[in-house]
Every structure is written in C-alpha cells, then in structure tokens.
Amino acid sequence: MKANSDRHADRLSTSNLKKHTEGCFGADVVAAWIKGAADPSKVPGGSIFAAFAGASRRPITVTHRAHTRVEARTHIVHWIAEANHPLRIVEDRKLKELLGTGRPGHNIPSR
C-alpha cells in the first residue's frame, strides 16, 4: 500500500497534464499559455472541441455538438425532402421523443 500512497503523494502536481497538453498542442503553445501570452477568449471556432482537435485527432463532425435552431430546422427539412417523407412527420410523437432525448430544452420544429 505504501507504493500506492507514494504515487499519489502530490495531488497538486500538474506535470503529467503539462506533458499531455504539450503532446496535443505543442510545447510553444503551452509555454505561451503559462506565460499568459495566449488569449483564452480566442478559442479557435469558439468551441471547446475545436480547441482540443489536435493534429492526431479525428476531424470534428456535427455530432459533437448540438445543432442551432437554424441548423436543426435545415437538417430536418433536407431529411423530409430527400426521403420523400410527408411534412406531417414533424408532428410524430415518437420522432419528437427521439430528437429531444438528452436535450430537454432543444427546439424541435413543427408546421
């Protein structure tokens, strides 16, 4: 048990986090953040996912974030038109349940 307690002796150490961020973003970017030269309000794309999309990561897709009202409406209209669904499908109770799962405040368009 002593070895385990030694391993967690310094819970405030950030050296592993620093090594990880240097691997993801590069040592120069991490050094700029430490010096305070980097502006945290200028996250690329305004998204935390864009900030964490390093060169070794898969590209970001729309499934990583919720759609805006306009994007959701556009995607639903395209889906209805391309699949030849009747417009009344947007009033379907089960479809609304599926689209709203995990997003209680999400706006689901209707006619």
Order of alpha helices (4+ residues) and beta strands (2+ residues): alpha-alpha-alpha-alpha-alpha-alpha
